[in-house]
Amino acid sequence: MKNPIFVVLAGGIGKNFAPLVTTKSLFPFFGKPFIAHALEMIQTAGAKEAIVVCNNLNEKAIQDLSNRYLKIQTVLQTEASGQADAVSLVAKLVTDDQSVIIMNAVDLIDPIILKSFIKKAPKTYAQIMAMKVSEYFPGGYLEIARDRVVSIIEKPEKGKEPSDIVNLFFHYFSNPKEIFELIAKQKNGDDAYEKALDELMKSQKVEFMVYEGYWQKLKQAHHVLDMTQLFLKYKLKNKIDRSAKIDKSAKIEGPVEIGPGAKILAGAVIKGPAYIGANAIIGNHCLIRDSIIESGCIIGFGSEVARSYVGPNCSLHHNFIGDSVLEAEVNPSYGTCTANLRFDGSKVKMRLLDQLIETNKEKMGAIMAKGVFLGVNCSILPGITLGEKATAMPGSVIDQAVKAKEMFRKN
């Protein structure tokens, strides 16, 4: 039997990623778009071929990732019409003797365990990657009868979960033609793929493999913080590029990766795990800990960045950035700080323009989209989001979500 082809779904527009505007598959971690890490994951696991369903924003970048070890073919999904539509687009590209593994482009798991999933798969007709949970999970739960999956229940009411095993979207099909035909019979809708899978389960044995390892999905903006910690724990290379310049009085503790052309100035302290991207500048007497600083950033005098993601070309100057996401080209002027802990000790919710989103985080600062510019001495309350190119007057206490390109004036 041939190695299974991976079908990677990367055609979504990421409407749940607000207020961030970079498409999720291209969101950079460690100097590379997220999709590059996902494709490296499946290549490490043994994949030889991948069909990637793309959108207009990421197609060219994904095509450029093809190499002699992993052949990548792209299919353009012109409208974000859901998983079923995305899977249907690849039906004509898969031969009758070819098996497939369908996955989302924004999930990362341990490639070694994924390799075990691939190894076991040919012994089954169909197989689902699953994970045991000890607390409520806002996703699909498996309804199980012995060693087979009977159904996937999406977001059941808390306390009415059919099992303690949830669906990870890595689905193997030895005969994908059947699932393609079942999808084609469904009416368009967000749950068309799930309905087709339920129909398959009525006639065929769909098995599951319980996954034990790291997993993270890049779905909502606050998940960037979780993904940051995953990268720092599992993907960090403890190395300093030869072209990086580090002052003798700077202190580097723990595992740290420092990219080419980076500069660490006098008195700076970097406590690993931490990533400093290419040509970034960490200024005098700065403190960086448990954070990602992407390429081209200037972390100016006296700034502290803790457990945060700072995207490309951001400019800081005497700021505290804690448990926060700065997408790219963000400029919080002198003295601006993020608050990351509620007075009442309750968990922080992410505050969007029209809704509050549970994050399950005791500490969380701000989410700032690309191009945000804040005046001096602003204070941002926990969980606040600021849209693309939003601004704030000096001295503002920002206690509500700010629209893209809007100026916040409340003090």
C-alpha positions in Angstrom: 0.0 0.0 0.0 1.2 3.5 -0.8 1.9 6.0 1.9 -1.3 8.0 2.7 -1.6 11.4 1.1 -2.2 14.2 3.7 -5.1 16.5 2.9 -4.4 19.7 4.7 -7.2 22.2 5.1 -5.9 25.7 5.0 -8.6 27.5 3.0 -10.5 29.2 5.9 -10.5 33.0 6.3 -10.0 32.8 10.1 -13.1 34.9 11.2 -12.7 33.5 14.7 -9.1 34.9 14.8 -10.3 38.4 15.5 -8.9 41.0 16.1 -5.8 39.6 14.4 -5.7 40.0 10.6 -2.9 37.8 9.5 -4.4 34.6 8.1 -3.8 31.8 10.6 -1.8 29.6 8.3 0.7 32.4 7.7 1.0 33.7 11.2 4.7 33.6 12.0 6.3 31.5 14.7 10.1 31.3 15.0 10.5 33.3 11.7 8.3 30.9 9.6 4.6 30.8 8.7 2.6 28.4 10.9 1.8 26.2 7.9 5.5 25.6 7.4 5.7 24.0 10.8 2.5 21.9 10.2 4.0 20.6 6.9 7.4 19.9 8.6 5.4 17.9 11.2 3.8 15.6 8.7 7.1 15.3 6.8 8.8 14.2 10.0 6.1 11.7 10.6 6.8 10.1 7.2 4.5 11.9 4.7 5.7 12.1 1.1 2.8 13.9 -0.5 0.3 16.6 0.6 -2.7 18.2 -1.0 -3.2 21.6 0.6 -6.5 23.4 0.2 -5.6 27.1 0.1 -7.1 30.5 -0.1 -6.0 33.5 -2.2 -3.9 34.8 0.6 -1.7 31.8 1.3 -1.6 29.8 -1.9 1.7 31.2 -3.2 3.5 30.9 0.1 2.3 27.3 0.5 3.4 26.4 -3.0 6.9 27.6 -2.2 7.2 25.1 0.7 7.2 22.1 -1.6 10.5 20.2 -1.5 12.1 17.0 -2.7 11.0 15.2 0.5 7.4 16.5 0.6 5.6 17.0 -2.7 2.9 19.7 -2.2 -0.1 20.2 -4.5 -2.4 23.1 -3.8 -6.1 23.5 -4.5 -7.7 26.9 -4.3 -10.9 27.2 -2.2 -12.3 30.5 -3.6 -14.9 30.8 -0.8 -14.7 29.8 2.8 -17.5 27.3 2.6 -16.5 24.8 5.3 -14.7 21.6 5.7 -16.9 19.5 3.5 -16.4 21.9 0.5 -12.7 21.9 1.1 -12.5 18.1 1.2 -14.7 17.8 -2.0 -12.1 19.9 -3.9 -9.5 17.2 -3.6 -11.8 14.2 -4.5 -10.6 14.2 -8.2 -7.0 14.3 -7.2 -7.0 11.1 -5.2 -6.8 7.7 -7.0 -8.9 4.7 -6.0 -5.9 2.9 -4.5 -4.8 5.9 -2.4 -5.5 6.3 1.3 -5.7 9.8 2.9 -5.3 11.5 6.2 -7.4 14.7 6.5 -6.2 17.4 9.0 -6.6 21.0 9.7 -3.6 23.3 8.9 -3.7 24.9 12.3 -3.1 21.9 14.6 0.3 20.8 16.0 1.0 17.5 17.6 4.0 15.3 18.3 5.2 14.0 14.9 6.6 10.9 16.5 3.1 9.9 17.7 1.6 11.0 14.4 4.0 8.4 12.9 2.5 5.8 15.1 -1.0 6.8 13.9 0.2 6.4 10.3 1.7 3.0 11.1 -1.5 1.7 12.7 -3.8 3.1 10.1 -3.5 0.5 7.3 -4.9 -2.1 9.7 -8.2 -0.2 9.8 -10.8 0.9 7.4 -10.9 4.4 9.0 -9.3 5.8 12.0 -9.6 9.0 14.1 -7.0 10.5 16.3 -8.5 11.1 19.7 -7.5 12.5 23.1 -8.6 11.9 26.7 -9.6 15.0 28.7 -10.1 15.5 32.4 -12.2 18.7 32.1 -14.8 20.1 29.7 -13.5 20.5 26.2 -15.4 22.9 23.7 -15.2 20.5 20.8 -16.3 17.2 19.4 -16.7 14.2 21.8 -16.5 10.6 20.6 -19.5 8.3 21.3 -17.8 4.9 21.5 -19.0 1.3 21.4 -16.0 -0.9 22.4 -13.2 -0.2 19.8 -15.2 1.8 17.3 -16.6 5.3 17.0 -20.4 5.4 16.7 -20.7 9.2 16.4 -19.0 12.5 17.1 -21.1 14.9 19.3 -20.1 18.5 18.7 -19.9 20.6 21.9 -22.4 18.7 24.1 -23.8 20.4 27.1 -21.4 20.2 30.0 -22.2 17.1 32.1 -23.7 15.3 29.1 -20.5 14.3 27.4 -20.8 10.8 25.8 -17.2 9.9 26.9 -14.0 11.5 28.1 -12.5 11.2 24.6 -12.5 14.0 22.2 -11.8 14.3 18.4 -8.6 15.6 17.1 -9.0 16.4 13.4 -6.6 13.8 12.0 -8.8 11.4 10.1 -7.6 8.4 8.1 -9.6 6.8 5.3 -8.4 3.7 3.5 -11.1 4.2 0.9 -11.6 7.9 0.7 -13.9 7.6 -2.3 -16.7 6.5 0.1 -16.4 9.6 2.3 -16.1 11.8 -0.7 -19.4 10.4 -2.1 -21.2 10.8 1.3 -20.0 14.4 1.5 -21.4 15.0 -2.0 -24.8 13.9 -0.9 -25.0 16.4 2.0 -26.5 19.8 1.7 -24.1 22.7 2.1 -23.6 23.6 5.7 -21.0 23.9 8.5 -21.7 20.4 9.7 -21.8 18.6 6.3 -18.5 16.9 6.9 -19.6 15.7 10.3 -22.9 14.4 8.9 -21.1 12.5 6.2 -18.7 10.9 8.7 -21.7 9.9 10.9 -23.2 8.1 7.8 -19.9 6.3 7.2 -19.9 5.1 10.8 -23.2 3.4 10.3 -21.9 1.1 7.6 -18.1 0.9 8.3 -16.0 0.4 11.4 -14.3 3.6 12.3 -11.6 3.0 14.9 -9.8 5.5 17.1 -6.3 5.9 18.6 -5.9 7.8 21.8 -3.1 10.4 21.5 -0.9 11.2 24.5 1.4 14.1 23.8 1.3 17.8 23.2 -1.5 19.4 21.1 -2.5 22.9 20.4 -4.9 24.4 17.9 -4.6 28.0 16.5 -8.2 28.9 16.4 -8.9 32.1 18.4 -6.5 35.0 19.0 -5.7 34.1 22.6 -4.5 30.7 21.4 -1.4 32.5 20.1 -0.3 32.6 23.8 -0.8 28.8 24.1 1.0 28.1 20.8 3.9 30.4 22.0 4.4 28.2 25.0 4.2 25.1 22.9 6.9 26.4 20.6 9.1 27.5 23.4 8.8 24.1 25.2 9.1 21.7 22.2 10.6 23.5 19.2 13.2 25.9 20.6 16.8 25.3 19.4 19.2 26.3 22.2 21.6 28.2 19.9 22.9 31.6 19.2 23.6 32.6 15.6 27.2 33.6 15.0 26.3 36.9 13.6 24.3 37.9 16.7 26.0 40.6 18.9 25.7 40.2 22.6 27.1 42.8 25.0 29.4 41.3 27.7 27.2 42.7 30.5 24.0 41.1 29.1 22.8 38.0 30.9 21.3 34.9 29.1 19.8 32.2 31.3 18.2 29.0 30.3 17.4 27.8 26.7 17.4 30.7 24.3 17.4 30.9 20.5 18.8 34.1 19.0 18.6 34.7 15.3 21.1 36.2 12.8 21.9 39.8 13.1 20.2 40.2 16.5 21.7 42.6 19.0 21.5 42.2 22.8 22.6 45.5 24.4 24.2 46.2 27.8 22.3 45.2 30.9 19.7 43.2 29.1 18.5 40.0 30.7 17.0 37.1 28.7 15.5 34.3 30.7 14.7 31.2 28.7 12.9 29.7 27.2 12.9 32.6 24.8 13.2 33.2 21.1 14.8 36.3 19.6 14.3 36.7 15.9 16.6 37.9 13.1 17.8 41.5 13.4 15.8 42.1 16.6 17.3 44.5 19.1 16.9 44.0 22.8 17.8 47.3 24.4 19.6 48.3 27.5 18.3 46.9 30.8 15.4 45.0 29.2 14.0 41.8 30.6 12.6 39.1 28.2 11.2 35.9 29.7 9.2 33.0 28.4 8.4 34.9 25.2 8.8 35.0 21.4 10.2 38.2 19.9 10.0 37.9 16.1 12.2 39.5 13.5 12.9 43.2 13.2 11.6 44.1 16.7 13.1 46.9 18.8 12.6 46.2 22.5 13.7 49.6 23.8 15.2 50.7 27.1 13.8 49.3 30.3 11.0 47.2 28.8 9.8 43.9 30.2 8.2 41.2 28.1 6.8 38.2 29.9 5.0 35.1 28.6 4.1 37.0 25.4 4.2 37.0 21.7 5.7 40.0 20.0 5.3 39.8 16.2 7.6 41.2 13.5 8.7 44.8 13.5 7.1 45.9 16.8 8.7 48.8 18.6 8.7 49.0 22.4 10.1 51.7 24.8 9.9 51.3 28.5 6.8 49.1 28.5 5.5 46.1 30.4 4.0 43.6 28.1 2.6 40.6 30.0 0.7 37.6 28.7 -0.1 39.5 25.6 -0.1 39.3 21.8 1.3 42.0 19.6 0.6 40.9 16.0 3.1 43.0 14.0 4.2 46.6 13.7 2.7 47.5 17.0 4.0 50.6 18.8 3.1 51.0 22.5 4.7 54.3 23.3 6.8 55.1 26.4 5.2 54.0 29.7 2.3 52.0 28.2 1.6 48.8 30.1 -0.7 45.8 29.9 -2.5 44.6 33.0 -2.8 40.8 33.1 -4.6 39.9 36.4 -8.1 40.7 37.6 -8.5 42.2 41.1 -11.2 39.6 41.9 -8.9 36.7 40.9 -11.4 35.3 38.4 -10.3 34.0 35.0 -9.8 36.6 32.2 -12.2 36.7 29.3 -11.1 38.1 25.9 -13.2 41.1 25.2 -14.1 41.6 21.5 -16.4 44.3 20.1 -19.5 42.1 20.2 -18.7 39.2 22.6 -16.8 37.9 25.6 -14.8 34.8 25.0 -13.8 32.3 27.8 -10.0 31.8 27.8 -9.6 29.7 30.9 -6.6 31.9 31.8 -5.9 33.4 35.2 -3.4 35.8 33.6 -4.0 37.5 30.2 -3.1 40.9 29.0 -4.0 42.5 25.7 -4.4 41.3 22.1 -3.2 44.0 19.7 -3.7 43.6 16.0 -1.3 44.7 13.3 -0.3 48.4 13.3 -1.8 49.4 16.7 -0.2 52.7 17.9 -0.7 53.8 21.5 0.2 57.1 23.1 2.5 57.5 26.1 1.4 56.1 29.5 -1.6 54.1 28.4 -2.9 51.3 30.6 -4.7 48.4 29.0 -7.0 46.2 31.2 -6.9 42.4 31.1 -8.4 40.7 28.0 -8.8 43.8 26.0 -8.5 43.6 22.2 -7.5 46.4 19.8 -8.2 46.1 16.0 -5.9 46.7 13.2 -4.3 50.2 13.2 -6.3 51.2 16.3 -4.9 54.1 18.3 -5.2 55.6 21.8 -4.7 59.1 23.2 -1.8 59.5 25.7 -2.8 58.5 29.3 -5.8 56.5 28.2 -7.1 53.7 30.4 -8.3 51.2 27.8 -11.1 49.2 29.3 -13.1 48.1 26.2 -12.4 46.6 22.8 -11.3 49.1 20.2 -12.3 48.9 16.6 -9.9 48.8 13.7 -8.6 52.3 12.8 -10.5 53.8 15.7 -9.0 56.2 18.2 -9.7 55.5 21.9 -10.1 58.7 23.8 -11.5 57.7 27.2 -9.3 58.4 30.3 
